[in-house]
Amino acid sequence: MVSLPGSAIPGYFPRLGKRSRWNVPAERYWRLRDALDATLSEQIAATKVSPLLAERNDLLARLIRLRDEEGYGLSDDDLRDELKAEITAGHQTTATAIAWAAELLAHEPAVQTSAREAALTGDTDYLDALVKEKKTVWSGVRNPLAQKHLHAVKKGDRIFYYHTGGEKAVVGIAKALGNAYPDPTDSTGKPAVVDIAPVTKLPRAVTLAEIKADASFKDFPLVRISRLSVMPVTDAEWGKIVELAGGRS
C-alpha cells in the first residue's frame, strides 16, 4: 500500500466543488447529487402534507415540526442539508465512536466484563470513566461561519456540548485532542474536522432560555445566532455557564 500525505489526496480526486462544463470528471457526482436532492425534496413535500405529520416520530417529521423561538421552521434547503448530514456525517461520527469503543472492548475482555456488570448494576461512575477513554471526530460542519470557527480550534481547547432540538441546552464539556485539520473525506480539502474527547457532564444542563435571560450573554453568538453549530466562547462566558451549571470553571 502506498502512503500519501493528506495534502496530496485532493490531487487524486476530481474537483467537485465547482460545477461547469469544463469540469467533466465531476459531472457524474453532480448528476447523483441532483438525483439525491430530487428524492429528498419529494420526501419533504410528501411529509409536509401528511395527515399523520403531528404523530410521526421519524427524523424528517420531527425536523419539519421544529420551530425556533420566533416560530420559524427550517427551509427545504435546510431540511435537505440536515438529512444529508444525518445520512453521511451524522452516521459516520456516531458509527466511528461506537466502533472505536467496541474495538477497545474487544481487546480488553476484563474491561468488557466489568462494563457489562456496570450496565446491569447501574454503576454509572464506571461507565462514565469508560466513556472518557474514547474519542470521535467533529465533522459534518458545512456552514461557512461555523467552519471558520472550527478551523480556529487548537489542541487542548475546551469545548461545550450543546444539545439542539427540544432540549436546547449546554450539557457537557469536551476537549480538542489536536488542531483542526482538513476533512480527509472531502476532496476539496476546504472543510475542517477536529478530533475530540468527552471530559465531563455538567452538574446540570444550562438551557438556552437561561442564557438568553442573563444580560451578561447579550453578545454571546448563541443568543444572536442560535442555529450556528460552532462559535467562540469568551473566558467570562465560559465561567458564567459553568457557574449556572453548578460547577467550577
Phi, psi and omega in degrees: 000135179270129179264126180245143174293152182303325182293342182271343185301315182303331180292344182261006180230152177298148175283108187267348188290338184233130181262124176202161181293342179277340182270065186300316182300336183269354186297322179297320177302314182293324178296318179293323178294319177299318180295319178296316179299319180296318179296315179295320179298321178296317179293321179297313181298317181293322181290324181299328182258007181293131178294345181258012185306316184293337183262341184290147183241011178285165186302314184297314179299319180292323177294320180294323180284344185297136178226145176273187185296335180268001178090007181272141177261180179282142175286168178299322178297317178297318180298316179298317180296319179297318180294317180293324177295320180294318181294322185256281187295316181300315179294319184298311184291319178296314181297322180296315180297316180294316181297320180295316179296319179296322179298315180297316181294324182297330181264000179229079183304324181294318178294321179300316179296317180295321179295320179296317179295322179295321179295322182286328183263353180080026179281083184289334179298317180293317182294322177297319178296323180293319180299325182296342183279345184258160179229169177213173181255126177276101183223185179082005179276123183238342178299130184303317181291319177297321178296322178301316180291323180294322177301333184275355182292134180241158178306133178092350179300141175275145184225133174275139167275126178237123178271126177270199180075215184291330185286311181046072184205150172279123188240345183194181182232137175235177176223150177278126181276349179193178177289159174300146179216161183300138178296114183292347180268356181250120186288344180283338180074009183269311181296144178256155172227164180220135173279126181230161177221144178292147177249304181196157169278150172285149179307325172208154181290143176252115187280159176298323179299319178296317182296317180293331182282348182262120184298337181290348180258017186300333180258004181291127181305329180298330178283320184276323182225075189293342180277349182292127188275341179224130181206154178285153177232124179287163178300321180294318179294320178300310181299322181292319179295317178296322178296316178297329180281351180087022180244195178242138178275000000 
